[in-house]
Amino acid sequence: MQINNSENIVFDQDITKLNTGLYIILTTDEDDMRPVYISGNFNKWRTQDKEFLMEKIGNSSYHYKFPHDFEYPQQLLYKFTKGDWSEVEINIEGNRTENRSTLLHTGIQKEHVARWRKNWLPFKQSFLPQVQLISDEFEIPQLNKTRKIWALLPHDYDNSSENYPVMYLQDAQNLFNESAEFGNWEIDKKLAVMSEYKIGKIIVIAIEHAEEDRILEYNVGKTVLGKGQGKKYIRFVTETLKPFVDSNFRTKKEREFTGIGGSSMGGLVSIFSGLKNPEVYGKLMIFSPSLWVVPELKITAKKENTPDVKIYLYAGGEESKNLLAEVKKFQQDLISKEFITDSSQINLSINRKGKHTETYWSDEFPKAIEWLFFQTK
């Protein structure tokens, strides 16, 4: 077979060979070194399925051939991505494209992509979550303090009667604050894109950290940092804040719909929250955790009859010297100590170029939320 890349036309001396499968031929106006995948209703919309990696056949052109014995759905629905929904195709104006479709099982289907998303952006204002200040002085009786706490509700919360899963996140100052000193995760924008793409809707409860007492509050027990107040903080989120949220918002209260997460020290206190309360938190989102604080982290098996916990672990290759090794050891300890009985319930994501900054956690956030709450095996 020969392919003329400038015209993107397939030539073959025996055209009848095209009857052995369906060829998808793609051209794009905006190309780079990232690979291109095709995902759709034939592979549960998995975006980095190596089986559906497209072959680059020239400048800005790719193809994929479905085998002759492929089991097609009644109508083939699909999209092109650069390996994730954060990098999905968009139109020339930066808007979402509708699903592509074909009824063909043989022959050639030509497609074209104008642009690709990068780090989930751009986003649409109309899909931004409702950001509601629960209180700027929410009482923390366990610590005799008050704290500012926010709720990010789905954009159409007021026009719906639906109940939603909940993710409790640490360090609210850095989650959606445009004035944050070190940048922010832009979770409001990422939730907007997820809602636009119908990936799923969720309530995020954002808890501001304790400023100069942040490390003290996120430090659990006696560690290399000394004695912390983490146990009391965990009791606050679990015993005080969660019941309040469940009483005042339309939440799915069960553990399988409840998550907790954070980054760095916020990731560490979220680990302990899950280890101590697996009957409350069924989802853990742990980014770049400060595991060095607890070199001998003790993990015990889950309480009897508690279903599997799903844990999304993330680490960057350009963070601290030992972080990757610490995170991998933590993963193995969870399995060996039978806190996780099914290793498929841990998703370890590593960005070799990732640094210890909000920019990389921002990119990882929607991937983690999708896997934790909206993907099944």
N, C-alpha and C positions, 0 to 999 in steps of 0.2 A: 504494500500500500504506500502511496505517496501523498503527501499533504502539502498543498500550496498555502503557506501561512499568510501571505498578503491578501489573498481572496478568501481564505478559510474554506476551501472547497475540497472535498475528498474525491480522489480518483482511484479507481481500482480496475485492473484489467478484467476481473470477473465480478461484475456488480451484483451478481446473485449472492455473493458472500455476505452482503448486507442483510440478507434474510436470516442470518444466524444470530442476530441480536440487534439491540437498539444502540445507536451511537448518539451521544450528547456532545455537541461541539459548541464551545464557549469562547467568545472574544470579550475583552474588557478594555475600556479606555484608560483605566487606572491600574497599573500593574506594579508589583514589587516582588520581593523574594519569598513572601509567605506562600505556602502551598494552598491549593484550592480543593475543597471537598464539596461533594454533592450530598445533601441529606434530605430526607423526606418521609413519607408515610410507609416506605418500604424498609426503613431501618430505625423506626421509632424516633426519627428526627435527630439522631445522634450527629453531632457536628464535627467530630474528629474521628470518624470511623475509617480506619486505614483501608478497609475493603472498598471504600468509595472515594478514595483519593484520586483526583483527576490528574492525568498525565499532561505535562507541559509539552506542547508540540511546536512552539515558536514564540516570537515576541507577542505577549498579551493574548495568547490563544492556548486552549486546553481541550482535552477530550476525555470521555469516559465511555466504555462499552459495557452494556449489560449483557451477560452471557445468554446464550440461546435458550438455556433451561431455567432462566430466572423466573421466579414465581411473582408475577406482577399483581399489584392490587387492581381493582376494577379500573380506577383512574390513577395514574402516577402523578403524585403531588411532590414538589421538590423546591429547594432553594440552594443557592451557592453561598459558601462561607469561606473565610480564610482560616477556618479551624475552630470557630467559636461564634456564638450569637453576638458577642461584642465586636465581631469582625464580619458581620453578614453583609450581603449585597444591599445597596440602596440606590435610589434613582438619582438623576443628575442634580435635582434640587436638595438631595439629602434626606428624602422621605422614604418611609418603609415601602417595600415592594410587596405585592400580593404573591401568594404561592403560584409557582409555575405548574403547568399541568400538560399531560399528553395522554392520548389513548393508544399511541403507537407501541408496538412490541418489537418491530423491526424497522430498519431504515435509519434515517438521519434526522435529528432534531437540533436545529441551530438556535443558540441563545446568545444574549449580549448583556453585560453588566456595565453600567456607567461608572459607579463608584462603590467603595467599601467603607463600612463603619470602622472607626479606630477607637478602642477603649470605650465602646458603647455609644459614642457621641457621633452626630448631634442627637438631640432629644426634642420632644414636642411639649410645649408649655401646658397644653390641655390635659396631659397625662401625669403631670407632677402630683405627688401625694399631697394630701391635706396635712400641713404641719401644725400641730396643736400643742401649745404649752400646757402640760398637765398642771404644773405648779412650779413657781420659781423658789418655793420654800417647802418642798415635800419633806415631811418629817421622817427621820431615820431613827426610830427609838432605840435600836440596838447600838447606835453610836452617839446618840444624843446630839445629832446634827440635822441640818436640812440640806436639800439639794434640788437643783433645777432638773426637771425631767420632761421630756418631749414624747409625743406620740406622732408617728408618721402613718397616716391612714390612707388606704387606696383612694385614688382621685374621685371615684364615684361612690364613696362610702355612704354619703347622705342620701343617695338615690337607690340604695340597695338594702336588702334585708339579710344579706349573706353574712356568715360568720367566717373569721379568718384565722390562719395560724399566726403565731407571734414569735418574733425574735427580739430578745433583750440584748442590747449592745452597750458596751462600756465606752467611755471617752466621747461623749456626745459633742464636745467642743470641736472635735476633728471629723465629724461625720458628714455635716452638710453646711458648715459655717464658712461662707465665702471669705471671711476675714481671719480665718485660722492662721496662726503664725507659720505653721509648716505645711499649709495646704490642707485639703479635706478629701474624704472618700467620695464625695458627690453622690451619696446614696440616694438623694432625692431624684437626681437625674437618671441614675441607673434603674431605680424603681419605675420611673416614667417609661423608659424604653421597654422594660420587662412587661409592663402593663399594656403598652402599645402592641407588643408582639404576642400578647396573650399567653406568656410563659406562666404567669401565676400572680396572685395578689396576696399581700402579706401586711400585717401591722408590725412596725418596728418601734420598740420602746427604747429611746435613747437616753441614757443616764449620764449626766455630766460627772466628770471626775472631781476629786477633792482638791484640785490645784496643788498647793505645796504639800498636801498630805496624800497625794495620789498614790505614791509608792507604798506608803504605810498602809493605806486602805486596801490596796490590791495584793499585799503580801500576806500569805496565809501561813499561820503558825510561826515556828522558829526556823529561820532560813539564814543564808549567808548575809542577808540584809538586816538581821535582827528579828525581833518579835513584831509581827504585823497584826493588823485588825481585819484581815481577810475573812476569817470565819464569821465575824459579826456582819460584815458587808454581805456575804453570801446569804446569811439568814434574812437580812433586810430584803434582798431581791426576791428570795424564795417565799418567805413567810408574810411579808408586808406588801411589797409592791405588786407581785403577781396576783394575789387575791383582789387588790384594788383594781388592777387593769381588767381582770376577768369580770368584775362587777359593773364596770363603767363603760366597757366597750364590747362589741360583738366579736368575741374571741372563740376559737376552738380550744377548750381548756385542757384537753387531754395531753399527756406527755409526748405523744407522737406528733403533735402539732406545736410543740413548745421548744424553742431553742434559746441558747445563750452564746455570746461570742465576743471577741475583741482581738486586739493586737498587742504584742509586746507584753507588758505587765497585765494589760487588760485581757490578753489571751490566757495568761497564766491563771488569773483568778477565775476565768471561765472554765478552765480545765478542772479546777477544784470544785466548782459548782456542779459540774457534771459527775465527777467521781463521787461526791458526797450525796448527790440527789438524783440518781438515775431514774427514780420513779417520777420525777418532776420534769427533767429535761431529756427529751429524746433526740435532740439535735445539738451538736456542738460545732461552732465555727471558730477555729483556732488559727490565727495568723501570726507568724513569727513569734511564737511564745518565748518568754524569758525563762526557759528551762534551766539556765545556769544558776538561777536563784535557788533551785532545789535539786542539787546534784543527785540525791538519793530519793527521788520521788516514789512514794509508796502507792502502789495500785492494788486494790483488792477486787475480787470478783464481784459482779453486780449482785444486788439483792435478789433473792429467789423469786422466780416468776416475772422478772422485769424483762420486757422485750428488748431486742437489740437496740443499741444506741448508734446513730449515724454521726460520724465525726469527719469534718472536712478540715484537713491540715494543710497549711501553706507555709512555704519557706522560700526565701530568696538566696541565690548563690553568692551575692555580694553583700550579705549582711555580716554578722559576726563570724569569726573564724570557725567556730564549732557548731553553728546553728544547724546546718544540714545533718550532721552526725547526731546531734541531740534530738532532733525531730524524728529521725529514722529510728533511733533507739526507743523513743517514746511510743512510736507506732508498734514496734515489736513487743514492747512491754505490755501494751494494752491487749495484744493477742495472747501472749504467753500467760498472762495473769487471768485470762478468760473474762476480762471486762468486755471485750469484744469477742463473741464466739464465732462470728462470720467475718473473715477478713475483708469481704467485699463491702462491708459497712464502713470502712475507712477509705477516704479518698485523699491520697497524698499528692498535692500539687506543688511542683518545684519550678520556679523560674530562675534559670541559671544566671540571668542578668539582673535579677530583682534586688533592690536595695531596701533598707529599713525605713521606708517612707510611705506616706499616705497615697502617693501616686500608684504604687504597686498593689496596695491593699484595695484601692478603689477599683482597679481592674479585676481583682479576684472576687470582690463582693458578690456581683450578680451570678457568677459561676457557682459560688458556694451556695447561695440561696436556691438556685435552680436545682442543684444536685440534692441538697438536703431535704427540700420540701416538695419538689414537683417532678422528680424523676423516680421511677420504680426500676427494679431490676429488669 
